[in-house]
Amino acid sequence: MALKDITLGQYFPGHTVIHRLDPRTKLIFTVAYIVALFLARQVVSYAILLVLLGVLIAVSKVGLKSILRGMKPILIIVIITGVLNLFYTAGEGEPLVSFWVFNIYAEGIWAAIFMVLRIAMLITCTFLLTYTTSPIQLTDGLERLMNPLKAIKVPVHELSMMMSIALRFIPTLIEETDKIMSAQKARGADFDTGNLMQKAKALVPLLVPLFISAFRRADELAVAMECRCYHGGEGRTRLRQLKLKGMDVAALLFALAMCVGIGVLGHFGL
């Protein structure tokens, strides 16, 4: 797996319907989609959510290739989760396959399929949020959604800013890591061969300059914010004010209907 395959935190500019939605709408829709995923029980529910996700990917024009490339880093986690559900889900009747202490039931196969689908769809939906929403919009949307927490003295603006900066710098740190690895390999470093301990030791020359670079970037960002007289959210103005439009209201109503519909289908075992 190449580091360039990690696309979390990247933003793909565009003018699609999804790009133009209010960031608050996209955040709420993402949460609603995740809730619907956990409410889904059987094939019909998952099929509906999968088709919906396919439509969203097509409308966003991000491209299925970018989504699949971003899924590569978590592929091993998805496989392990599926295998665990396959072997450790008990069923009724005789097992389909039995060897040593492991038994595979039909229920285990379905549980593994549904769990893999759930994780993959959840991550894809989250990718769509970051791919179609700029870090600034994401910060503003999070801050506006968490505004009620200011009543109990929660530093809403600071929390939103930290989350947005962390998300924004993921691609930057990945690019920096790739450059350091290339430089170390040119000097004879080997990151691919050897046992686990040898690979861990080989990472030390990579981690030290990476941490130094990360701290340097953090210091430069802090100085830049101070030079621009940044002092937090108090009295801060925005170039673009967030306003819910007709598309946003329709998307929120659809999200509500989706959760209710999937919940009803799950209640009837569909």
C-alpha positions in Angstrom: 0.0 0.0 0.0 1.4 3.4 -1.0 1.0 6.4 1.2 -0.6 8.3 -1.7 -3.6 5.9 -1.3 -4.5 7.5 2.0 -7.0 10.2 1.0 -8.6 11.0 4.3 -8.9 14.7 4.9 -8.5 15.6 1.2 -10.9 18.1 -0.4 -11.9 17.8 -4.1 -13.3 21.2 -5.2 -16.5 21.0 -7.3 -19.8 22.7 -8.0 -22.2 19.7 -7.7 -25.3 19.7 -5.6 -23.5 17.9 -2.8 -20.7 20.5 -2.8 -23.2 23.3 -2.6 -25.0 21.9 0.4 -24.6 23.6 3.8 -21.9 21.9 5.8 -24.3 21.5 8.7 -26.7 19.6 6.4 -23.9 17.3 5.3 -22.8 16.7 8.9 -26.3 15.9 10.0 -26.9 13.7 6.9 -23.7 11.8 7.6 -24.7 11.1 11.2 -28.2 10.1 10.0 -26.7 7.7 7.4 -24.6 6.1 10.1 -27.6 5.7 12.4 -29.5 4.1 9.5 -26.6 1.7 8.9 -26.9 0.5 12.5 -30.7 0.2 12.2 -30.4 -1.9 9.1 -31.0 -5.6 9.7 -31.4 -7.6 6.4 -30.7 -7.5 2.7 -33.4 -5.0 1.7 -32.2 -2.3 4.1 -28.6 -2.7 3.1 -29.5 -2.7 -0.6 -31.4 0.6 -0.2 -28.5 2.2 1.7 -26.0 0.9 -0.8 -28.0 2.2 -3.8 -28.3 5.6 -2.0 -24.5 5.7 -1.4 -23.9 4.9 -5.1 -26.2 7.8 -6.1 -24.4 10.2 -3.8 -21.0 9.1 -5.2 -22.2 9.6 -8.7 -23.7 13.0 -8.0 -20.6 14.3 -6.1 -18.4 13.4 -9.1 -15.6 12.4 -6.7 -15.1 9.1 -8.6 -15.4 5.6 -7.4 -11.6 5.2 -8.0 -10.8 7.8 -5.4 -13.2 6.1 -2.9 -11.6 2.6 -3.5 -8.1 4.0 -3.2 -9.0 5.6 0.1 -10.3 2.2 1.3 -7.0 0.4 0.9 -5.5 1.5 4.2 -8.4 0.0 6.2 -8.8 -3.1 4.1 -7.0 -5.4 6.6 -9.3 -4.1 9.4 -12.4 -4.9 7.3 -11.1 -8.4 6.5 -10.3 -9.2 10.2 -13.7 -7.9 11.3 -15.4 -10.1 8.7 -13.4 -13.2 9.7 -14.2 -12.7 13.4 -17.9 -12.4 12.7 -17.7 -15.4 10.4 -16.2 -17.7 13.1 -17.7 -16.3 16.3 -21.3 -15.9 15.3 -23.3 -18.9 16.6 -26.3 -20.3 14.7 -29.0 -22.7 15.0 -28.8 -26.3 13.7 -25.7 -28.0 12.3 -22.7 -25.9 11.2 -22.0 -25.6 7.4 -18.3 -26.1 8.0 -16.5 -27.5 11.1 -12.8 -27.8 11.8 -10.8 -27.9 15.0 -12.6 -25.5 17.4 -14.1 -23.4 14.6 -17.7 -23.7 13.3 -19.2 -21.7 10.4 -22.9 -21.3 10.4 -25.1 -19.6 7.8 -25.8 -16.9 10.3 -22.1 -16.3 10.6 -21.7 -15.8 6.9 -24.5 -13.3 6.8 -23.1 -11.5 9.9 -19.7 -11.3 8.2 -21.2 -9.9 5.0 -23.3 -7.3 6.7 -20.5 -6.2 9.0 -18.1 -5.7 6.1 -20.7 -3.8 4.2 -21.5 -1.7 7.2 -17.9 -0.7 7.8 -17.2 0.0 4.2 -20.3 2.1 3.7 -19.8 4.0 6.9 -16.2 4.9 5.9 -17.2 5.8 2.4 -20.0 8.1 3.6 -17.4 9.8 5.9 -15.0 10.1 3.0 -17.7 11.9 0.9 -18.1 14.4 3.7 -14.5 15.4 3.7 -14.1 15.1 -0.1 -16.9 17.6 -0.7 -16.5 20.0 2.2 -13.5 22.3 2.6 -11.8 22.5 6.1 -13.1 26.1 6.6 -16.7 25.0 5.9 -16.3 22.0 8.1 -15.1 24.2 11.0 -18.0 26.7 10.6 -20.5 23.9 10.3 -19.2 22.1 13.4 -19.1 25.3 15.4 -22.7 26.3 14.4 -24.0 22.8 15.3 -22.3 22.9 18.7 -23.3 26.5 19.5 -25.8 25.4 22.3 -22.8 23.9 24.2 -21.5 27.5 24.8 -24.1 27.8 27.5 -22.2 25.3 29.6 -18.8 27.0 28.9 -17.6 24.4 26.3 -14.9 26.0 24.0 -16.9 25.2 20.9 -14.8 27.3 18.4 -11.5 26.0 19.7 -12.7 22.4 19.5 -14.0 22.9 15.9 -10.8 24.6 14.9 -8.6 21.7 16.4 -10.7 19.0 14.6 -10.5 20.9 11.3 -6.8 21.6 11.5 -6.1 17.9 12.4 -8.2 16.8 9.4 -6.6 19.3 7.1 -3.0 18.3 8.0 -3.4 14.6 7.5 -2.7 14.8 3.7 0.2 17.2 4.5 1.8 14.8 7.0 1.3 11.9 4.6 3.1 13.8 1.9 5.9 14.7 4.3 6.2 11.0 5.4 6.5 9.9 1.7 9.2 12.4 1.1 11.2 11.4 4.2 10.8 7.7 3.3 12.1 8.3 -0.3 15.1 10.3 1.1 15.9 7.5 3.6 15.6 4.8 1.0 18.0 6.8 -1.2 20.5 6.6 1.7 20.1 2.8 1.9 17.2 2.4 4.5 15.1 -0.7 4.2 11.5 -0.5 5.4 10.1 -3.6 3.6 12.2 -6.6 4.6 12.8 -8.3 8.0 10.7 -9.4 10.8 8.3 -7.2 12.9 11.0 -6.0 15.3 13.4 -5.1 12.4 10.7 -3.2 10.6 9.8 -1.3 13.8 13.5 -0.4 14.3 13.7 0.8 10.7 10.9 3.3 11.4 13.0 5.2 14.0 14.9 7.2 11.4 11.6 8.0 9.8 9.7 9.0 12.9 12.3 11.5 14.3 12.4 13.8 11.3 8.6 13.4 10.9 7.9 14.6 14.5 10.4 17.5 14.0 8.6 18.5 10.8 5.2 18.3 12.5 6.2 20.5 15.4 7.8 23.0 13.0 4.6 23.2 11.0 2.6 23.6 14.2 4.9 26.5 15.3 4.6 28.2 11.8 0.8 27.9 11.9 0.7 29.4 15.4 2.9 32.3 14.4 0.8 32.9 11.3 -2.4 32.9 13.3 -0.9 35.4 15.8 0.4 37.7 13.0 -3.2 37.8 11.7 -4.4 38.8 15.2 -6.4 35.6 15.7 -8.0 35.5 19.1 -10.6 32.7 18.9 -14.2 32.8 18.1 -15.2 35.9 20.0 -16.2 38.6 17.6 -15.0 36.7 14.6 -16.6 37.4 11.3 -17.0 35.2 8.2 -16.7 35.9 4.5 -19.6 33.5 3.8 -22.5 33.2 6.2 -24.1 29.8 6.5 -27.7 29.8 5.5 -30.0 26.9 5.0 -31.6 26.8 1.5 -34.4 24.7 0.0 -31.9 21.9 -1.0 -30.7 21.7 2.6 -34.2 21.4 4.0 -35.0 18.7 1.4 -31.8 16.8 2.3 -32.6 17.0 6.1 -36.2 15.8 5.5 -34.8 13.0 3.4 -32.3 12.0 6.1 -35.1 11.9 8.7 -37.3 9.8 6.3 -34.3 7.5 5.7 -33.8 6.8 9.4 -37.5 6.2 10.0 -37.9 4.0 6.9 -34.8 1.8 7.7 -36.0 1.6 11.3 -39.5 0.4 10.1 -37.9 -2.1 7.7 -35.7 -3.4 10.5 -38.7 -3.8 12.8 -40.4 -6.0 10.2 -37.2 -8.0 9.7 -36.4 -6.7 6.2 
